[in-house]
């Protein structure tokens, strides 16, 4: 895992140099190069390596593109018009360190650079086009962005379990699923393996969100590196407010079992993916 993070960070620094406007590059770098877990890009690399035995420079660029998309979403999500958070990853959020305008434009820059990075790899492998489509759809108007919209529209409203699951599936789950799916595509996986990875991504993405809701009420700001209780502050329905802590923890346990069940169906060349999924499912921040 440490090797993954080293390679991801080094490549991100190189890719950000493509931005020639100094201030924009500085803010983009602040948004994406903080003390993040690099979880999503690691999942893509681990999937690719587990299924094919290694990962290519193409996969590394796709992994970095996903991290840029994730960082852009956080920079925008923290804005006063959305979640209005002052801290992220243990330091001031992008708009607090700079300005709201800079945070918005840095997010725009990270999203467009992510697409450019993936598009530049289209000639390198026949799998790149399908992987690019997978990532962009996950981040787009029927994926992460749609989930963000639904999340905001339902603030202060009493919603049912199906609506909440739909928000989480799009806002958080889609990008997680894209990591597993794109990693499998770039590994040249057969259709049945690819479908297993899609299923695994959906389970891990939902588990991540349930865990997030649990930590939001049981952890501390020092551990998480961001404010706790922000969902309550924004009057958002969560697994906790809808089902209670005990039932949320039971659902989390069920999702962990389901994830390992899917992993057990897929023949893997090493245990990198299993290790990383375990770390993801049992995270404390």
N, C-alpha and C positions, 0 to 999 in steps of 0.2 A: 504494500500500500504506500509506503514512503517513497518508493521508486516511482510509482504512478504520479504522486503529487509533485515530485521534483520535475519530472518531465512535463507535466501539465503546466506548472508555473513558468518554467523556462520558455515553453512554446508560446504561452499567453503573452509574455513580455515581448517576444519577437514579433508576434502578430500585431500587437498594439502599436508597434513602430510604423505600421502602414498608415496610421493617422498622422498627417503632416501638420495639423493645426495644434500648436503646443498646449494651449489651455484645454482644449477638448481632449487631447490625449492624456493630460494630467488627471482630469476628472474621471475619464473612462478607466484609467489605471487604478484610481482610488476605489472606484466601484467594484472592480473585478479582482483586484490583487490583494485584498485584505485577508484576514485570518479565516477564510472560509474552509469548509471541510472538503471541498472539491468532490463531493459525493457523486453527483450526477456524471461528470466526466469519467470518474473512476469506474462507475458501473458500466459505462459503455466499453471502456478498455478491458475490464475484467470479463465481460460477456464475450467480446471478440477473442480474447486470449483463451478463455475456457473452451470455446467451440472450435477454434482453429489452431491453437497452440502458440499463437503470438498475435501481436497487433502491429499494424503498419503505420507509417507516417500519415496516411490518409485517415485512419481511425483516430489518431492523435489530434488531427485538425478538427475532425467532427466533434471529438470530446471537448476541445477548447471552445468550439462554436456553441455547444450546449451550455457551457459555463458562462459565456458571454450573454446568452439569452436569459439564463437564470439571474445573472447580476443586473441586467437591464430591468427585469421584472421587479427585483427588490428595490432598485433605485426609484422606480415609479411608485411601487406599492407603499413606500415609506413617506411619500409626499403628503403635505397637509390635506390635499383634496381627497386622499385615499385613507390610509391607516394613521397618518400623522404621527410617525414614530421618530424619536430623536436619536436612538442608538441602534446600531446593527453591528454584529460581530465584535462587540466590545468597544466600539468607537462611534463618534458622531456619524449619523447617516449622511448620505451624499449631499442632500440639500442643506444640511446643517453645516457641513464642512465647507461648502461652497455657497451656491444659491439655488433657489428652486429652478430657475431657468437653466442653469448649468447641469443640474441633475436630470432634467427632462431631456436636454440635448445629448448628454452622455448616454442615457438610455437609448435614445434614438440611434446614436452612433454605434453602440454595442450590438444592437439588433441588426443594423445594416451591415456591419463588419462581419458578423457571424454568417450571414447569408453569402457574403462575398468570399469568405474563407472556404465554405463548403462548395460553392460554385467553381472555385479555382481548382477543385479536385475532380471535376467531372470527367476529365480526359484520362485520369490516372487509373480508374477501375470501372468496370461495367456496373458495379454495385452502387456507385456514388450517387447517381440520379435518384434511385429509389430511396436511399438513405436520406438524401436532402429533402425529398418530398415528405418523408415520414417526420422529420424534425420540424419542418416549417408548419405542417398541418397541426402537429401537437402544440406548437407555440401560438397558433393563429386564432382566427375568428370563431372556430368551432372547438377550440381547445383551451389553452391557458387564458387567453384574452376573454373568451366567453365566460369562463369560470370567474374571472375577476369582476366582470360586469354583474353576473348573478350574485356574487358575494356582496357587492356594494348595494345593489338594488334591494337586497333582503335584510340589510342592516336595520335593526329595530323592529323586525317583523317576526312573528311566530311561524316557523316553517316546519314541515314534517320531515321524517327521516329520509324519504326518497329525494326530496329537494336538496337536503343537506348533502347526501351522497353524490348527487349530480354536480353540485358545486365543487366538492372535493375531487371528484373524478376528472373534472376539466381543469380546475385551477392548479392542482398539485399533481394529480395522477398522470395526466397526459404527457408531461415532460419526462416523468420517471419512466413511463412505458416506452417513450421514444429512445431512451438510453439503452434499454434492453433490446428493443426492436432494431434500432440502427446498428448496434454492435453485432447483432446476429446477421443482419443483412451484409455488413462489411466483411463478416467471416465466411460468407457464402453458404449460410445454413439452409438446410432443406425446409420445406414448408411446415412440416410437423414440428420441427424444432423451433422455427420462427414463431409459430402460434403459441408454443409453450412459453417462449420469452415474452410475448405480448401479455399472456395471462399473468406471468410472474411480475411484470412491470405494474400491472393494474393492482395486484395484491400489495406489493411493496409500497406503491404510491399511496394507497389508502391507509396502510399501516403507518406510514410516515406521518400522515395528517392526524390520525387518531392519537399517535404518540405526541404530536405537537400540541394537541388540545389538552392531553393529560399533563404534559410538562408546563403548559401555560398556567396551570393552577397548583402544581405540586413542586415546581423547581424554584430557583432563585434567579434574580437578574445577573448576579455574578457568574453563575454556572452557564446560563444561556447566552450571555453576551448581548442581550436585548431585553427590553422591558417585558415583565410578566403581567398577565391580566389585561393585555391590550384588546383581546377579543371582547371581554366584558365591557371595557371602556367604550368600544365601538358598537356595543349592543348587538353582537353577532351571535347567532345560534351555533353551538359547537356540539360535539359528541357528549361533552360533560353537561351542558345546560339541557340537552335534549334527553339524554339517557341516564345521567348521573355517573359519578366516577367509577363505581363498582362495575356497572354494565359496560362502560367504555373500556375498562381494563380487561374485561372478559372478551370483548370484541377484538381487542388488540392481541390477546392470546390466541384466539381463533385464527386471526390473519397470519400470525407467525407459523402456526401449524400448516396452514394452507400453502404458504410460501415454500416451506421445506418439502412439502408433498410434490409441488411442481418441480423443484430443483432435483428431486430424486428420480424424476422421469427422464432427465436429460443427461446423456453421457458427456462427461467433461474431461478435458485433457489435463487439467490441474484443479486445485481447490481454491483458486483466486476468487472466483465468483461466489462460492459458498462462504468464504471468509468475509467478503465484503458485504454480502447480504446479511450475514449474522451481525456484523458491526452496525449496519444500518438499522436493523430491527431492534437492537438492544441499546441504542444510543441514549445518552444522558443529556445531550444538548443539541 
